Amino acid sequence: MTAQGVATTVKDDRVVPMWKQRWTIFSHNRLAVISAIFLIVITLLCFLVPWLHPTNQTNQALALNGTWNATPSWSHWLGTDSSGFDELGRIFYGGEYSLTLGIFAGLITILVGTVYGMVAGLFGGIIDSVLMRILDALLSIPAIFLLITLITLFQRSTFFLIIIIGVTGWFGNARIVRGDALLIRNLEYTQAANSMGAGKWHIIRRHVFPNSISNIVTVATFSVADAILALSTLGFLGLGIQTPQTDWGTMLQNGTSQISNGYWWEIYPLAITFISVIVAINYIGDALRDAFEVRLLEH
């Protein structure tokens, strides 16, 4: 065999880094790549447009100048709303709060749900029974009623909305993670670790979590979309972020009250943006599930 042949063999046998394998799997899903680019662009616009294209989004002084419900023009590309706010700037201004809240509430959701589900599934016995009965009781309460109840008890600030949506959205996630933990704890390598004296937290860290990462990442991605939808639902009911701040749900509620007057620019551009963001997050979640699936990786 020639030196070139040896070199080729060595190169072919070289282990591909896991991050590169995951990137390859993700990048092969073109819809997910397009969705990721779209989501990055929208996120950047939400945080940069208020600085690059400053508009009045904190008071209704514009309404005094006769610019409320103005049609799209060179001055206002997407017109103005019923309060005189520039609609294009308003979409990105509201998106800044919707995306920020969605990300942080989603992180709380997946953190609480993952810990709860792993503890219940791995410890089993009386601990699992008690934790699952508590979870069943929480799942029996309609989510929207629970959200509205908590909103009326606490302030409607951005911080409390993040906490409330985060601590009420982890119930389904916990069930998914518990199912993984129940399966993994009965596998041979987990039982071998148990027989060698490994503790529960060691098994969670070294076996349960790595082998559940596919579902955890997928659920985490969907949790962000669910948190944005939850905030939008509250905003549509008039329980969203308090003025002068706004969110997409509040804007949709205001827009629907004006659509009958023919002010289409107050609802359609925002609705398209909102739906596109949710769909993009779902496509990314599907691709991440495949990218983090241990069985699709080379070891």
C-alpha positions in Angstrom: 0.0 0.0 0.0 1.4 3.4 -0.9 2.0 6.2 1.5 -0.9 8.0 0.0 -3.2 5.0 0.6 -2.1 4.8 4.2 -2.8 8.5 4.7 -6.2 8.1 3.1 -7.1 5.2 5.4 -6.1 7.1 8.5 -8.1 10.1 7.4 -11.2 7.9 6.7 -10.9 6.2 10.1 -10.6 9.4 12.0 -13.6 10.1 14.3 -15.7 13.0 13.3 -16.3 15.4 16.2 -19.8 15.2 17.7 -20.5 18.9 17.1 -19.7 18.5 13.5 -21.9 15.5 13.1 -24.8 17.4 14.7 -24.2 20.4 12.5 -24.2 18.1 9.4 -27.5 16.5 10.4 -29.0 20.0 11.1 -27.7 21.6 7.9 -29.2 18.8 5.8 -32.7 20.0 6.9 -33.1 23.0 4.6 -36.3 24.2 6.1 -34.6 24.3 9.5 -31.7 26.3 8.2 -34.0 28.8 6.5 -36.0 29.0 9.7 -32.9 29.6 11.8 -31.7 32.4 9.5 -35.2 33.9 9.5 -35.4 33.8 13.3 -32.0 35.3 13.7 -32.9 38.1 11.3 -36.2 38.8 13.1 -34.5 38.8 16.5 -31.8 41.2 15.3 -34.4 43.5 13.8 -36.4 43.5 17.0 -33.4 44.7 19.0 -31.7 46.9 16.3 -34.6 48.6 14.5 -35.6 50.7 17.5 -32.1 52.1 17.5 -31.5 52.3 13.7 -35.0 53.6 12.9 -36.2 55.3 16.1 -40.0 55.9 16.3 -42.2 57.1 19.2 -43.4 53.9 20.9 -43.8 55.1 24.5 -46.6 57.8 24.3 -49.5 58.8 22.2 -48.4 62.3 21.3 -48.5 61.3 17.7 -52.2 60.9 17.8 -52.5 64.6 18.5 -50.9 65.4 15.2 -53.6 63.5 13.2 -51.5 60.5 12.3 -53.6 57.7 13.9 -54.8 54.9 11.5 -52.7 56.5 8.7 -52.3 54.4 5.6 -48.9 53.1 4.6 -46.7 55.8 3.1 -43.0 56.7 2.8 -43.2 58.3 6.2 -44.8 55.2 7.7 -44.1 52.1 5.6 -46.8 50.0 7.4 -49.0 53.0 8.4 -49.9 53.8 12.0 -52.2 52.2 14.5 -55.2 53.5 16.4 -52.9 55.2 18.9 -50.7 56.9 16.3 -47.8 54.6 16.7 -45.7 53.7 13.7 -46.8 50.1 12.9 -43.5 48.9 11.5 -41.6 50.1 14.6 -44.4 48.8 16.8 -44.0 45.3 15.4 -40.3 45.1 16.3 -40.8 46.9 19.6 -43.4 44.4 20.6 -41.3 41.6 19.2 -38.5 42.5 21.6 -40.7 41.8 24.6 -42.3 38.8 23.1 -39.1 37.0 22.1 -37.3 38.0 25.3 -40.1 36.7 27.5 -40.5 33.6 25.4 -36.8 32.7 25.7 -36.5 33.2 29.4 -39.9 31.6 30.2 -38.9 28.6 28.0 -35.7 28.2 29.9 -37.6 28.1 33.2 -40.0 25.6 31.7 -37.4 23.1 30.5 -35.3 23.5 33.6 -38.1 22.7 36.0 -39.6 20.1 33.8 -36.3 18.3 33.3 -35.4 18.1 36.9 -38.9 17.1 38.0 -39.2 14.4 35.4 -35.8 12.9 35.9 -36.2 12.7 39.7 -39.6 11.1 39.3 -38.5 8.6 36.7 -35.2 7.6 38.2 -36.1 7.3 41.9 -39.4 5.6 41.2 -41.5 4.1 44.0 -43.3 6.4 46.4 -41.4 9.4 45.2 -42.6 8.8 41.6 -46.1 8.2 42.7 -46.4 11.3 44.8 -44.8 13.5 42.1 -47.0 12.1 39.4 -50.2 12.6 41.4 -49.2 16.3 42.0 -48.5 16.6 38.2 -51.9 15.0 37.4 -53.6 17.5 39.6 -51.8 20.4 37.9 -52.6 19.1 34.5 -56.3 18.9 35.4 -56.4 22.7 35.7 -56.9 24.4 32.3 -53.7 26.2 31.5 -55.4 29.5 30.5 -57.5 29.6 33.7 -54.3 29.0 35.7 -52.5 31.8 33.9 -55.4 34.2 34.3 -55.6 33.4 38.1 -51.9 34.0 38.7 -51.9 37.1 36.6 -54.7 38.6 38.7 -52.8 37.7 41.9 -49.4 39.2 40.8 -48.2 42.2 38.9 -48.2 42.2 35.1 -44.6 43.3 34.8 -42.3 41.6 32.4 -40.5 39.8 35.2 -43.6 38.3 36.7 -45.0 37.3 33.3 -41.8 35.4 32.7 -42.0 33.6 36.1 -45.8 32.9 35.8 -45.6 31.5 32.2 -42.4 29.6 33.1 -43.8 27.9 36.2 -47.0 26.9 34.5 -45.7 25.5 31.3 -43.5 22.6 32.4 -46.1 19.9 33.1 -46.0 18.2 29.8 -42.2 18.5 29.6 -41.9 16.7 32.9 -43.9 13.7 31.6 -41.7 13.4 28.5 -38.5 13.5 30.5 -39.9 11.1 33.1 -40.7 8.6 30.3 -37.0 8.8 29.1 -35.8 8.3 32.7 -38.0 5.3 33.2 -36.7 3.7 30.1 -33.0 4.4 30.7 -33.0 3.3 34.3 -33.9 -0.2 33.2 -31.1 -0.5 30.6 -28.1 -2.7 31.2 -25.5 0.1 31.5 -27.6 1.9 34.1 -28.1 -1.3 36.1 -24.4 -2.0 35.9 -23.7 1.5 37.3 -26.2 0.8 40.1 -24.5 -2.5 40.9 -21.1 -0.7 41.1 -22.5 1.7 43.7 -23.1 4.7 41.5 -25.4 7.3 43.1 -28.7 8.5 41.6 -27.3 12.0 40.7 -24.3 10.3 39.1 -26.6 8.2 37.0 -28.6 11.2 36.0 -25.5 13.2 35.0 -23.7 10.4 33.2 -26.5 8.3 31.7 -30.0 9.8 31.9 -29.3 13.3 30.8 -27.0 12.5 27.9 -29.4 9.9 26.5 -32.4 12.2 27.0 -30.7 15.3 25.4 -32.6 14.8 22.1 -36.0 15.1 23.7 -34.9 17.8 26.1 -33.5 20.0 23.3 -36.7 19.5 21.3 -39.0 20.2 24.2 -36.9 23.3 25.1 -37.3 24.7 21.6 -41.1 24.1 21.6 -41.3 25.6 25.1 -40.1 28.9 23.7 -42.8 28.8 21.1 -45.4 27.8 23.7 -44.3 30.7 25.9 -44.7 33.2 23.1 -48.1 31.8 22.4 -49.0 32.0 26.1 -48.0 35.6 26.3 -49.9 36.4 23.0 -53.0 34.7 24.5 -52.8 36.9 27.6 -52.1 40.0 25.5 -55.1 39.2 23.3 -57.3 38.9 26.4 -55.9 42.3 27.6 -53.7 40.7 30.3 -50.3 41.1 28.6 -47.5 43.5 29.1 -48.6 46.8 30.5 -48.4 50.0 28.5 -46.3 51.8 27.3 -44.6 48.5 26.5 -46.5 46.0 24.3 -46.3 42.5 22.9 -47.6 40.8 19.8 -50.8 39.5 21.4 -51.8 42.9 22.6 -51.1 44.3 19.2 -53.2 41.6 17.5 -56.1 42.4 19.9 -55.9 46.1 19.0 -55.6 45.2 15.3 -58.7 43.0 15.2 -60.8 45.8 16.6 -59.8 48.0 13.6 -59.9 45.4 10.8 -63.6 46.0 10.2 -62.8 49.6 9.4 -60.5 48.5 6.6 -57.2 49.1 8.4 -55.6 45.9 7.2 -52.0 47.1 7.9 -52.7 46.9 11.6 -53.3 43.1 11.6 -51.9 41.3 8.5 -48.2 42.3 8.6 -48.0 41.5 12.4 -50.0 38.2 12.0 -47.7 37.0 9.2 -44.6 37.9 11.3 -46.0 36.2 14.4 -47.1 33.0 12.6 -43.8 32.8 10.7 -41.8 33.0 14.0 -43.8 30.2 15.6 -43.5 28.0 12.5 -39.8 28.7 12.3 -39.2 27.7 15.9 -41.1 24.4 15.3 -39.0 23.6 12.2 -35.8 24.3 14.2 -37.0 22.0 17.0 -37.6 19.1 14.6 -34.1 19.5 13.2 -32.5 19.8 16.6 -34.3 16.6 17.7 -32.6 14.7 14.9 -29.2 16.5 15.4 -29.1 15.5 19.1 -30.4 11.9 18.6 -27.6 9.7 19.9 -28.5 6.8 17.6 -27.8 9.0 14.5 -24.3 9.9 15.7 -21.1 8.0 15.1 -19.1 7.0 18.2 
